Amino acid sequence: MKRQYRHLAIAGAAMLMIAPSTFADVKTEAYVQENASEVLASLNDPSLDAEERTEKFNTYMDEFTDMTAVSNFAIGKYARRFTEDELTRYRKVFREYALAVYENELDAYRGEAVIVKDSVDRSATDSIVNTVIKRQDGKDMDVRWRVLTRDGKYQVVDVALNLDGNLIWLAIEQRAQFLALLDRSNGSAEALIDKIESMKRNLEAEKRT
């Protein structure tokens, strides 16, 4: 999977380089610190088996992230072209797939603590919080969280992981894959849902037991 992300590292970085270089507010950083730590703790809990760990991780990520916003972003213009039934079925399988992606990637870099390094405001309601996951082996992992604020409520809409030296924004990668497939299939929701189902099964086969 990591090889699939590399070609979008430059595009993702370029998009974020245009952001104004001001600091996000302390509340946004505290939100990421608290919630990212809970997500990490769910992966590190030795008392949980694989099924319990996934359930707990998914519960935190559902609260921490705006899956509807991420799923809509991932299909761009097609979010307005799908029928209500197609959109409902797509969002369901997308959520399952996205959570599997986040769990697999973060689980591969299990660490002891999440430390907020700094943050950048892209606008009054859009911030990037830069964190590092500390590890005993010294191979600390940089993770960036894009946080939107709506009516005083914070939610993550994308996560960037440092994979093989490249910073990859997962929602941007998913969008590129999904739009390419939809363009080739004349906007077929069925083709996209089948593809996501297949990718989800592959991820589940790679999960830690």
C-alpha positions, 0 to 999 in steps of 0.5 A: 500500500505504501508504494501507492501513496508515494506519487502523491507526496509532492502534490499533497505537500504543494497544496499545504505549502500555500497555507498561511504560516500562523499558529493554530489556537491552543484548543485545536492543539489540545483537541488533537493531543487528547484524541490522538492519544486515545486512538493510540492507546486503543491500539496499544491496549494488551488486554484487547484481542484483534476484534475488540481492538478494532471496535475500540479504535473505530469508535474513537476514529468515528468521533475524531473524524468527519467521515461524511466530509472525507467520503464526499471529498474522496469522490468530488463531483460524483457526490452530487451525481450518485443516487441517495441509495448509491451514496448511502452504500458508498459511504458505508463501505468507504467508512469501513475501508478508511478505518481499516487504512487508518488502523493498519498504518497507525498500528504499524507504528505503535508508540508510547505517546503523541506529542504536539510539535506545532500547528498552522492555520490555513484559515480561521476554521482550518488548521494543520496540527503537527505531531510526533508519535514517540517510540522506544526504538527511537523510530519516531513517526511524524503525523499531521492532522487536518482539523476543521472547526464548525460551530465550535466543534473540531473534527479531523478531515485528513491525516498525513503519515510519513511513509518511507520518507514521504508525507502522504495525505490519505484522503488526497490519495483516496480521492485520486484513486477513486476519481480515476476509477469513476472517470474510467467507468463513466461514474459507476457507483457500483464499480467504485463500491466493488473496488473499495470492498476489494481493497478493504478485504486486502487490508483486513487480511494484513491486520495484526491478530 
